[in-house]
């Protein structure tokens, strides 16, 4: 009768209403504007779905950049570490999900023992005699926590959310690596263009030095003119050396991002000749679905919410089903006989009574952790909006500055031609020529720098928009209960 009562209780327990349900998760709200602050033409671009999925850099149409990016996606060590972290998170989620299933352990034991003839006999008057005997046992033990109050379920929910956060983090690392590589690549190309400008200026200044030296030999120019031109030439040579040093640093950075040693990679010299493409754009309300770092923060918030349920379940009893059984015999030949079979089955409940406020404090800790995660999520979203606005306004401003700088370069070239003609005609001193040379060189370098800034700003805008990624892919990631896992070790 007692056994039947225990079984009745066992089957009725799952039907008892759960007294401790964790808070239902709702994605935190974030205030978003209806459109971006920067005016057209950027609002007229194509939707972000036009970006190649997983290969947003192909939007720039540069075969060399495509090659570097593909190598980085396969060999970058920061990315490899993020892939390993995702595998760790998946394994952790499986460990947590194992709590949903019963644990069955089996063993085998063989003992030969001798019992003492002077052993205690608990009041029996008959003197015991020494006994030598064998014991062969195959035991089984069963343990299962009945998740009445949701501790295991909320733990699995938190682990799945953490797994999805790791998947979003992996996508964020991919975006960071690929965007940093593209920005460094265009910066390298800008330096190639700038180096070409300085080299052209050096050639021109060497010709000017030869001219002024010849005029000095003929008595038409002073030694001061020669010295001034030599200063300009030497200054340009110094600038060229510094630019080459900067180029070497960017080349080394590109090698590292591709998982290569600097000595294994040489980027060919090629100037920056392309214009930024018309970039796709999305509405602010869509941005939260496109940024992997925002998705990471949101999944962290979901995990923190589930941990509140885990902490709350600790305030209620832990109910476990335990059992044992097996085969036990003094002779191995009779081990598999029916009389050798033994078993036991029991149900236990452990209720926290006094714990010095530990469980309540853990619940408060989980609630505070959720509030922190919500604040981090909203802060990440606001940062995303800021970065897009910065990129849009930056492209607009840089495009206008580049156009005006192109006019400045043309004006400086005309000024240099006039200064040379007037100096040759004896109307001005050579200082006017030097001033015009420096002005022309400065403006042409600034033109190449502005083009480089436009390209890198385009890269960072694509990064700010999420690079074509969509958080809907996270919904398929998670550990679900399955019969296969239930029977695994």
N, C-alpha and C positions, 0 to 999 in steps of 0.2 A: 504493500500500500504506500509506503514511504517513497519507493522508487517511482511508482505511478504518479505520485504527487509532484515529484521532482521533474518528471517528464512533462507533466501538464504545465508547470511553471515555465519550463524551457520553451514550450511552444507558444505560450501566451505572451512571453516577454516582447517579441517583436511587434506585437499588436498594441503595446502600451504607447500612448502618445509621447513624443519626445518633449521633455520639459525644458530642454536647453537648446534652442535653435540659435545659430549664429545670425548676425545681421545680414539681411539680403543685400547683395552688392549692387550698387548703381554707380555708373561712371560719373566722377565728379564733373560738375558743370564748369565751363570756361566761357567767359564773355568774349564774343568774337564780333568784329565789325562786318558789315555786309560787303565791303570792297576794300581794296588797298588804297592807301593815301596818295601814292604816286600816280599822276595822270597818264593818259594814253601817250605813246602807242603800246606800252607794255601790256595793257589789258586786252589788246586785240590779238594776242598770240594764240597759238593752238593749245588745246588741253594737254595736260601733262601725260595723258595716256599715249601720246605720240612718241614719248621717249622709249627707246629700246629697253625692254625689261631686263634688268641686270647688267646692261651695257650702255648706260646713259652717256658715257664719253663718246660713243659713236656719233652722237648728235653734232660733234664738232667736225666730223669728216676728215680726221687726220690719221692716216694709216700708221705712222710711227707711234703716235699716242696710243692707238688701239693695241699695238704690239706690246707696249710697256704695261698697259693696264691688264691685259690678259696674263702676262707673266706675274704681275703682282698678285692677282687673284689666286694664282696657283702656288706662289712661293713666299708671299709676305709672311714673316714670322708672327707679327702681331695678329694677323688674321688667323693663322694656324692656332695660336693660343686661344682665340675666341671660339674657334670650332671645337677645341678640346673642352672649353668651359661649357659649351652646349651639351656635349656628350656627358659631362659630369652632372649637369642639371637633369638630363634625361634619366641617368642611373639613379640619382637621388629620388626622383619622382617614382621610379619603380620600387625603390626600397620602401617609400612611404605607402605606396599602394599595396604592398605585401600585407599590411595590417588589415586589409579587407578580407583576407582569406585565413582559414585555419592553418595552424602549423602542426605538422605530423612528423615526429621523429622516430626512428627505429634504430635498434642496436643488436648486439649479440654479445653474450658473456658466457665463458666457460670457467668454472672454478672447481678445484679439488682442495678440500680442506679437512683438517683434523680438529675435532672438538675435544676440549680438555676433559679429563675424568674428574677434575676438581672444579668444574664450572658451577656457578650458582644455580640452584634448582628452585628458588622461590618458595621455600617451605615444604617442598616434597621430601618425604623421609627416605625415599629410595636413593641410594648412592648412585650417581651417574657413572657411566663407564666411558672410556675414550671411544670416540666414533670417527672414523675416516669416511668421507662421502664425497660424491661429485654433485655439481649443480650446473645444468645447462639452461640458459635463459635467452629468449628472443623477445625483448620488451618493445612496446609501442607506446608513445605518449602523444596526446592530442591537447592542443591549447587553442582557444579561440575567444577573442574579445567581442562580445556582442555590442555593437556600436549604437546603443540605445540613445545616447545623448550627443552623438555627432562628433566625438573627438577624432576618430579615424577619418570620417568623411570630410571634415573641415581640413584636416591635415593633408589629405589627398588634393583637395581643392587648392590649398595654398601651394603645394608642390607643383601642380599643373600650371598655376599662374606664374610661379617662379620659372618654370621651364619655358613658358611662352616669353617671359621677360628676357631670358637668356637668348632665345631665338631672335628677338628684336635687337638685343645688344649685338649679336653677330652681324645683323644687317647694318646696324649703325657703324660698326667697325669697318665693314666693307665700304660703306659710304665715305667714312673718314679717310681711309687709306686711298681709295680711288680719287677722291677730290683733292687730297694733298698731293698726290702724284701729278694730277692734271695741272694744278696750280704751279707746282715746281717746274713742270715741263714748259708751260707757257712763259714762266719767268726765265728759264734757260734760253728759250728762243728770243725773248726780248733782249737779253744780254748779248746774244749773238748779233742782233741788229744794232745794238748800241756799240758793240765792239767794232762792227763794220763802219759805223759813223765816225768813230774816233780814228780808226785806221785811215779812212779817207781824209780826215782832217790832218792827220800826221803827214800823209803824202803831200797834201796841198801846202802845209806849213814848211816842209822840207824844200819844196820848190820855191816858196817865198823866201826862205833863208838863202838859197842859192842866188836868187835874184838880188836880194839886198846886199849880199856879199860882193856880187859883181859890180853893183852900183857903188859900193864903198871903195872897191879897188879903182874904179874909174873916177872917184871923187865926187860922185853925185849923191852919196848917202853918207851919213855919219856912222861912227862906231857905235853910237847909242842905238841906232836903228837895228844894227846887227845883233847887239846884246838883247834888245827887247824881243826880237823874233826868236832868238835862241831860247829865251825864257818860256815863250809860248809853246815852242816845240817840246821842250823838256817837260813842261807841265802836262801836255797831252800824252806823252810817253808814260808818265807816272799814272795818269788816269787809265790808260790802256792796261797797265799791269794790274791795277786794282780790280778792273772789270774782269780780267781773266781769272783772278783769284776768286771772285764771286761766282763766276761760271763753274769753276772747279768744285765749289761747295755744293752748288745745285746739282751738278752731275753726280757727286757722291751721295746726295740725298736720294736721287732717283735710283741709284744702284741699291741702296738699302731698302727702299720701298718695294723693290722687285725681288728682294731676298738674295741679292748678290753682294759680293765684296766689291769695294770701290775699284780695285785693280782689275776686276773682271768686266767692267762696263765702261764704254766710251760712247758718248752721244755725238753723232755727227754734227758738224757746224752747219746751221741752217737758220737764216733770219726769220723773224716773225712777219709773215706777209698776209695773214688772214684777218678778216673782220669777225667780231662776235656774231654768231647766228641769232636769229630771232627766237628767243627762248619761249617755251610753253609756260603757261601760267594757270593757276587754279584759284578758286575763291578761298578766302580765309577760313570758311567753315569746313572746307575739304582738307585743309593743311594738317589738321590733327590726325587724319587717317593716313597721311603720306609720310610722316616723319617717324623713323624707327626709334629715335630717342624719346619722342613723346609716347609712342606705344610702349616702350620699356618702362617709362614712369607710370603709365596707366596700369600695366600688368603688376608692377610692384605694389600699387595701391590695392589691386584686387587680392594679392597675396596677403597684404597686411589686414584687409577686411576678414579674410578667412581665418587668420590667426586669432582674431577676436573670438570666433566660434570655438577654436581649440582651447583657448584660455577659459572660456565660460564653461565648457564641458568638464573642466577639472574641478568645478564646484559640486559636481553630482557624482553619484556612485559609478564605479567602474565594475562592470558585470562581465564575468569570464566563465566560459565553459571549459572544464578540464576533464580529461579521461586518460586512462591507461589500460593496457592489455598486453597480451602476448602469450608466450608458451614457456613453461617452466617444468623441468623434469630432472630427476637425479641420474637418468640414463639417457644417452643420446638416441638410443633406439626407440624410446617411447616419447621423444620430445614432440613429435607431430601427432600424437594421439589426442583425442578429444578431452580426456581428463586433464591433460597438461595445460589447457587453455584457462587463462584468468583475465579478469577485466574489472574496471571500476569507472564510474561516471559521476561527475559532480558539478555543481553550479555555485559560484562564489560571487560575492559583491563586496566591494571595498568603498566605504563612504568616508571622505575626509571630514573629520570632526573638529580638531584643533590643529592648526598649522602655523600659528603665529601671524596670520594675515597674509601668508605667502601667496595663496591662490588668488585672493582679491587683488593683491599688488600686481600679480602677473596679468590679470585681466585689465587693470588700469594701464599697465605698460603696453599691452597690445592695442588698447584704444588710442593711447598717445602716439604709438607708432603709425596707426592708420591716419591720424590727423597730420602727422609729419609727411607721410607719403602723398596725401592730398595736396598739401602745400607745395611739395616738390613737383608734382604733376602740373599744377597750375603755373608754377614758375617756369618749367620747361616749355609749356605751351606759349607763355608770353615771350620767352626768349626766341622761340621759333617765329612768332609774328614779327619781332624786332629784326631778326636776321633777314627775313624776306623784304621788309620795308627798306632796310639798309641796302640790300642788293639792288632793289628797283631804283631807289633814288640815286644810288651810286652809278648805275649804268646810264641813267638819264643825264646826270651831271657830267660824267666822263665823256659821253658822246658829244655834248656841246663843247666841252673843253678841247676835245681832240680836233673838232672842226676849226675852232678858232686858232689852235696851235698850228694846224696845217697852213693857215694864212700867215701866221707869224714866221714860219720857216721860209715861206716864199718871200716875205718882206725882208728877212735877214739876208737871204741870198742876193737879192737886188741891192741891198745896202753894201754888202761886201764887194760886189762888182763895181759899184760907184766909187767906193773908197779906193780900190785898186787903180781905177782909171784916174781919179783925181791925184793919187800919189804919184803915178807915173808922169802925169802932167805937171807935177811940182806945185799943185795947189794946196795940198795938206801934208802934214807930217806922217811918218809911218805909224805913229801911235793911233791914228784914226783907222788905219788898216788892221792893226792888231785888235782894236776894240771891235771892229766889224767881224773879224775872224772868231773871236771868242763868243760874240753874240750869235753868230750862225751856228757854231758848234753847240752851244748851250740849248738853242731852240730845237735843233734837230734831235739832240739826245732826249729832250723833254717830250718830243713827239713820239719817239719809240717807247719811252717810259709810260706815257698815257695809253698807248695801244696795249702794252703789257698789262697795265692795270685793268683795262676794259676786259681783256681775256680772263684774267684771274677772278675779276668780279663776276663774270658770267659763270665761271666754274662754281664759285661759292653761292651764287643764286640757285643754281641747279641743286647743290647740296642742301641749301635752306629749304628747297621745295621737296626734298626727300629722294631725289634721283629716280623718280618713276616708281618707287616702292609703294605698296599698299598693305595696310595692317590686316586686311581680310585674310591674308595667308596664314596668320597666326591661329585662326580658329581650328585648323586641321592638326595643330600640334598639341599633344597631350597624351597622358597615359590613361587608358580606359580599362575597366575591369574585364578580364577575359579568362576563359577556362584554361588557356595555355599557360598563363602566369600562375594560376592557382595550383598547377601540378608541377611547377618548376622548383628547383632547389633555391 
